[in-house]
Amino acid sequence: MNVKEIKELLELMAEHNVSEIEIEKENMKVKLRKVLGGKIIADQVQAVPAVMPAMSMPAPQAAAVSAAVPVAEEGIVIVRSPMVGTFYAAPAPDQPPYVSTGKSVKEGDVLCIVEAMKLMNEIKSETGGTVVEILVRNGQTVEYDQPIMKIKKA
């Protein structure tokens, strides 16, 4: 696999909003992952031996991934996606969003929808408070356990 092929993979990832890709070709394994900031990093690039040993992420990339995860703040609850899917802020394109920044919510209020395999899954608030920040945009693909919203406890 040459640099041109890797650049093409990066362009395809950006074009199709893919967050992670792993390719094994000609005794070479390449794994690319987009972290929360949208930056694409090469997670692993190596020659593949006959028996592949377990690998860990090199330290510089590990630091980049951990730096992208929001730090817990006092009194702030981070709402995380319970599954991989598509984030929708409203019940339908012509409807207003469930919540917006600054809106008060009660425990059990619907915050958003995550669509997975054509099923619309309502994500409900586990606490009462005020929406401080919405971390993803409407129609964006979200990963399992990805932070999607911050709520300041009441």
C-alpha positions as CSV (number, residue, x, y, z in Angstrom):
1,M,0.0,0.0,0.0
2,N,1.5,3.3,-1.0
3,V,1.0,6.9,0.0
4,K,-1.4,7.6,-2.9
5,E,-3.7,4.7,-1.8
6,I,-3.7,6.0,1.8
7,K,-4.6,9.5,0.6
8,E,-7.5,8.0,-1.4
9,L,-8.7,6.2,1.7
10,L,-8.6,9.5,3.7
11,E,-10.6,11.3,0.9
12,L,-13.2,8.5,0.9
13,M,-13.5,8.6,4.7
14,A,-14.2,12.3,4.6
15,E,-16.5,12.1,1.6
16,H,-18.7,9.3,3.1
17,N,-18.4,10.5,6.7
18,V,-16.8,7.2,7.8
19,S,-15.2,7.4,11.3
20,E,-13.0,4.3,11.1
21,I,-11.5,2.0,8.5
22,E,-9.2,-1.0,8.6
23,I,-7.6,-2.4,5.5
24,E,-5.3,-5.5,5.2
25,K,-3.5,-5.8,1.8
26,E,-0.2,-7.4,0.7
27,N,1.1,-8.2,4.2
28,M,0.3,-4.6,5.3
29,K,-2.4,-3.6,7.8
30,V,-3.6,0.1,7.9
31,K,-6.2,1.3,10.4
32,L,-7.4,4.9,10.2
33,R,-9.7,6.5,12.8
34,K,-11.4,9.9,13.0
35,V,-11.4,11.3,16.5
36,L,-14.1,13.7,17.8
37,G,-12.4,16.8,16.5
38,G,-12.8,15.4,13.0
39,K,-9.0,14.9,12.6
40,I,-8.0,11.6,11.0
41,I,-5.1,9.8,12.5
42,A,-3.3,6.7,11.4
43,D,-3.8,4.3,14.3
44,Q,-1.7,1.4,13.1
45,V,0.4,1.0,10.0
46,Q,2.6,-2.1,9.9
47,A,3.7,-5.2,8.1
48,V,1.4,-8.1,9.0
49,P,3.4,-11.2,10.3
50,A,2.0,-14.7,9.7
51,V,0.5,-14.6,13.2
52,M,-0.5,-11.2,14.3
53,P,0.3,-10.4,18.0
54,A,-2.0,-8.3,20.1
55,M,-1.2,-4.6,19.6
56,S,-1.8,-1.5,21.6
57,M,-2.1,2.1,20.3
58,P,1.2,4.0,20.3
59,A,1.5,6.7,22.9
60,P,1.1,9.8,20.7
61,Q,-2.1,8.6,19.2
62,A,-3.4,7.5,22.6
63,A,-2.9,11.0,23.8
64,A,-4.8,12.5,20.8
65,V,-7.8,10.2,21.4
66,S,-8.0,11.0,25.2
67,A,-7.6,14.7,24.6
68,A,-10.7,14.7,22.3
69,V,-13.0,13.2,25.0
70,P,-14.8,15.9,27.1
71,V,-13.5,16.2,30.6
72,A,-16.1,15.9,33.3
73,E,-16.9,19.2,34.9
74,E,-18.5,19.9,38.3
75,G,-22.3,19.5,38.1
76,I,-22.2,18.6,34.4
77,V,-23.6,15.3,33.1
78,I,-22.4,14.1,29.8
79,V,-25.1,12.3,27.8
80,R,-23.5,9.5,25.7
81,S,-24.8,7.6,22.7
82,P,-25.9,4.1,23.8
83,M,-25.3,2.8,20.2
84,V,-23.8,3.4,16.8
85,G,-26.3,5.3,14.6
86,T,-27.4,8.6,13.2
87,F,-28.1,11.5,15.6
88,Y,-31.4,13.4,15.0
89,A,-32.2,16.5,17.1
90,A,-35.9,16.5,16.1
91,P,-38.7,13.9,15.6
92,A,-39.0,14.8,11.9
93,P,-37.2,17.2,9.6
94,D,-40.1,19.7,9.7
95,Q,-40.4,19.6,13.5
96,P,-38.5,21.8,16.1
97,P,-35.6,20.0,18.0
98,Y,-36.4,18.2,21.2
99,V,-33.9,20.4,23.1
100,S,-31.6,23.3,22.4
101,T,-28.7,25.0,24.4
102,G,-30.1,26.7,27.4
103,K,-33.4,24.7,27.6
104,S,-34.4,23.1,30.9
105,V,-35.1,19.4,30.9
106,K,-36.6,17.0,33.4
107,E,-35.6,13.4,34.1
108,G,-37.2,11.3,31.4
109,D,-37.5,14.1,28.8
110,V,-36.6,13.0,25.3
111,L,-33.3,14.7,24.3
112,C,-32.8,13.3,20.8
113,I,-33.1,10.3,18.6
114,V,-30.4,7.9,17.5
115,E,-31.4,5.9,14.4
116,A,-29.9,2.4,14.2
117,M,-30.9,-0.1,11.5
118,K,-34.0,1.9,10.6
119,L,-35.2,1.9,14.3
120,M,-35.7,5.3,15.9
121,N,-34.4,5.1,19.5
122,E,-35.4,8.0,21.8
123,I,-32.6,9.1,24.1
124,K,-34.0,10.3,27.4
125,S,-32.5,12.5,30.1
126,E,-31.3,10.7,33.2
127,T,-31.3,13.9,35.2
128,G,-33.0,17.2,35.4
129,G,-31.2,20.4,34.5
130,T,-30.2,22.7,31.7
131,V,-28.7,21.8,28.3
132,V,-25.3,23.4,28.3
133,E,-23.9,22.1,25.0
134,I,-24.9,19.8,22.1
135,L,-21.8,18.1,20.9
136,V,-23.0,16.7,17.6
137,R,-24.9,18.1,14.7
138,N,-28.2,16.9,13.2
139,G,-27.7,13.9,10.8
140,Q,-24.2,13.1,12.1
141,T,-23.1,9.5,12.7
142,V,-22.4,8.8,16.3
143,E,-20.4,6.0,17.8
144,Y,-21.2,3.9,20.8
145,D,-20.5,5.8,24.1
146,Q,-19.7,9.0,22.1
147,P,-20.6,12.2,24.1
148,I,-23.5,13.9,22.4
149,M,-24.7,16.4,24.9
150,K,-23.9,18.2,28.2
151,I,-26.5,18.9,30.9
152,K,-25.9,21.0,34.0
153,K,-27.7,19.4,36.9
154,A,-30.4,21.4,38.5
